[in-house]
């Protein structure tokens, strides 16, 4: 039975998706998030978001074509082009083939998924989800969790707002700092 999920509203709703409810969330000050099960460190999900200005104005339905041109940003391995799937909310997703690497002497597999939305004719937002899976004995649970995460990333929504107003930090509210 799949684990219960909790919603993540990354950076005030810039990207909304779900992860297993018992997972730990860590956020970098300047962007980026890391999500993992502290009891089982065989799988880690990382998220980073890039906002870009295209060289020419785009239409909302251009998302798949724009994403197809970004395989270098997604670090897709050489070979056939990754599959790109149009999604609701004028988004497109790309599931890059897994890459096998070694990290600190341990065999790992990297899965990179790019979710793109044309937010405005002159604004594109790309959410890059990277999952690191340690390939060791008893990795069946990681394989199941990977399938759950893949579906959650497919269901993720990038905000259509060109600019998001992030909440004011508590210390700025208390001390009246602007």
C-alpha positions in Angstrom: 0.0 0.0 0.0 1.5 3.4 -0.9 2.5 5.6 2.0 0.4 8.7 2.9 1.6 11.8 1.1 2.0 15.4 2.2 1.9 18.4 -0.1 4.9 20.6 -0.7 4.5 24.2 -1.6 8.1 24.9 -2.7 9.1 28.5 -2.3 5.6 29.7 -1.4 3.9 27.8 -4.2 6.3 28.2 -7.1 6.1 24.4 -7.5 3.5 22.3 -5.8 3.8 18.5 -5.5 3.6 15.7 -2.9 6.1 13.4 -1.1 5.7 10.7 1.4 4.4 12.2 4.6 7.2 10.9 6.8 10.0 12.4 4.7 12.3 15.2 5.8 12.4 18.5 4.0 15.5 20.7 3.8 15.7 24.0 1.9 18.8 25.9 0.8 18.8 29.6 1.5 19.3 30.6 -2.1 17.1 28.0 -3.6 16.9 24.3 -4.0 15.2 21.6 -1.8 16.1 18.2 -0.7 13.6 15.5 0.4 14.4 12.1 1.9 13.4 9.4 4.4 15.8 9.8 7.3 15.2 6.1 8.3 16.2 4.9 4.8 18.8 7.0 3.0 18.8 4.9 -0.2 16.8 7.5 -2.0 16.9 11.3 -2.1 14.8 13.8 -4.2 16.3 17.2 -5.0 14.5 20.1 -6.7 15.8 23.2 -8.3 13.9 25.8 -10.3 15.2 28.0 -13.1 13.3 31.0 -14.5 14.4 32.0 -17.9 13.6 34.6 -20.6 13.4 33.0 -24.0 15.0 34.7 -27.0 11.6 35.2 -28.6 8.0 35.3 -27.2 6.4 31.9 -26.7 2.9 30.5 -26.6 1.6 28.4 -23.7 1.5 25.4 -26.0 5.2 25.7 -26.8 6.2 24.0 -23.6 7.1 20.5 -25.1 9.2 22.1 -27.9 11.0 24.3 -25.4 11.7 21.4 -23.1 13.0 19.3 -26.0 15.7 21.9 -26.5 17.0 21.7 -22.9 18.5 18.2 -22.7 21.9 19.7 -21.9 20.4 21.6 -18.9 18.8 18.4 -17.7 22.1 16.5 -18.1 20.4 13.8 -20.2 22.9 11.1 -21.1 24.0 10.8 -24.7 21.8 8.7 -26.9 18.2 8.9 -28.0 16.3 12.1 -27.0 14.3 11.8 -23.8 10.6 11.3 -24.1 8.6 14.5 -23.6 5.0 14.4 -22.6 2.6 17.4 -22.7 0.7 17.7 -19.4 -2.3 19.7 -18.2 -1.7 23.3 -17.0 0.2 24.1 -20.1 3.2 22.1 -18.8 5.4 19.4 -20.3 7.6 16.8 -18.6 10.7 15.0 -19.7 11.9 11.7 -18.1 15.6 11.4 -18.9 17.1 7.9 -19.0 18.7 7.0 -15.7 22.5 7.6 -15.4 24.6 5.2 -13.4 27.5 6.7 -11.4 29.6 6.1 -8.3 29.5 8.5 -5.3 31.9 7.9 -2.4 32.5 4.4 -3.7 28.8 3.5 -3.8 26.9 2.7 -7.0 24.1 5.1 -7.5 21.5 5.8 -10.2 20.4 9.3 -11.1 16.9 9.9 -12.4 16.3 13.5 -13.8 12.8 14.8 -14.6 12.3 18.2 -16.1 8.9 19.9 -15.7 8.5 23.1 -17.8 5.8 25.7 -18.0 5.6 28.7 -20.3 4.4 31.2 -17.7 4.2 34.2 -20.0 5.3 34.9 -23.6 8.6 36.1 -22.2 9.0 33.8 -19.2 9.7 30.1 -18.9 10.0 28.2 -15.6 11.9 24.8 -15.4 11.6 22.6 -12.3 14.4 20.0 -12.3 13.7 17.0 -10.0 16.7 14.7 -9.5 16.4 11.5 -7.6 19.5 9.7 -6.4 19.0 6.0 -5.7 21.7 4.0 -3.9 21.8 0.6 -5.7 22.5 -1.8 -2.8 20.9 -5.0 -1.5 17.3 -4.6 -0.5 16.7 -1.7 -2.9 13.1 -3.0 -3.7 11.6 -0.4 -1.4 13.6 2.4 -3.2 12.2 1.1 -6.5 8.6 1.4 -5.2 9.2 4.8 -3.8 10.8 5.9 -7.1 7.6 4.9 -8.9 5.5 7.0 -6.4 7.8 10.0 -6.8 7.6 9.8 -10.6 3.8 10.0 -10.5 4.0 12.9 -8.0 6.4 14.8 -10.2 4.1 14.1 -13.2 1.2 15.7 -11.1 3.3 18.7 -9.9 2.2 22.2 -10.9 4.4 25.1 -11.6 2.8 28.4 -10.6 1.4 30.4 -13.6 2.1 33.7 -11.7 5.0 35.6 -13.4 6.2 36.8 -10.0 5.4 35.3 -6.7 5.4 37.3 -3.5 7.1 35.2 -0.9 6.0 35.5 2.7 8.0 38.1 4.7 10.3 36.3 7.2 9.1 36.4 10.8 12.0 38.5 12.0 11.3 41.2 9.4 7.7 41.4 10.5 8.6 41.6 14.2 11.4 44.3 13.7 9.6 46.2 10.9 12.5 45.6 8.5 11.6 46.0 4.8 
